[in-house]
């Protein structure tokens, strides 16, 4: 099972959060966001569960950027594995149903 990360391309106001779609084997499982300073603000699974991630800065959660593809740190992958297993809407494989809507 492989995670991938895509920045959500959307119009942004100054100082508004940066949002990322997290996919597991090509299926959306979560949305992660951080503020303009890089401080982690939240994560929402496809089932709608939302919480503050246990990371201070987005650099502890995301890898890559610039000329390199976005990815997740090992710590972020372990956190997501745990979060997805704990979800009541998880598939037997531990993944979640894709979200049909986003904020």
N, C-alpha and C positions, 0 to 999 in steps of 0.2 A: 504494500500500500504506500503510495507516494502522495505527499502534500505538494501543492503548488499555490502560488500567491499572485494575484493580479490587482493592481491598483484600480480602483473604481474611478473611471474618467467621468467627472461631472463638474458642472460649473461650481466654483467655490467663491465664497465671500472672503475678504481678508480675515485672517485669524480663525477661519472655520477648520474643522478637523479633516484630516486625510483618512480616507477609508479604503480598505483592502478586502477583497473577496478571497477566502481560503477554500481551496478545493482539495478533496481527497479522491484520488483516482478519477479526476475529471468531474466530480460531483460537488456542488457547493455545500459546504458544511458549516461555514461561519463567516461573519463579517467582523473585522477588527478595525479599530480606529485609534488615532493619536492626534494630539494637538500640534499646533505649528512649532512648538518647542521640542517636539519629539517625545513628549511624556504620554505614556499609555493611558487611555481613557476608558476603553471598554471593549468587550467582545460579546457578540450575540450569535448563538447557534441557529441553525436553520429551523429548529423546533421552537424558537422564540425565547429560549433561556438567555438572559443577559446578566453579566457580572463584570466586576473590575478585575482585569487580569493581574496575576501576582508578579508583574514586571514593572519596573520604574520607567525605563526608557525603551522606546521602540527598537533601539539597537540590540536590546536583550532578547527581543522577540523576532524581529525580521533580520534577514541577511540579504546581501546584495545591494542593488540600487545603482544608479548611474549606468555605466555600460554593462553591468552584471545583472543577470536575472534575479528577481526577487525570490526569496525562500524563507524558511523558518529555521530558527536556531534549534539545536537538539533539545534544549530545555523547553522551547515552545512546542515542539512536536510531542514531547512527553506530556506536557500540560494538556494539549488538545486531545491526545489519546485518552487521557483520564476523563476529561470533560465530556467527550462523546460517549464513552462507555457509561457514564453516570446518567445520560439523558434517557428519559422514559420513551422517547420516540426513536431510539437508535435501532438500526437494522441489526440482524444477527452478526454481521461483519463488524459492527461497531460504528458504522457510518450513520448519518442522519439523512432524512428525506430532504431533497433540495427545497430551498425556500421559494415560495411563489411570489413573495413581495419583499421589498426592502424599504428601509426608512429613507 
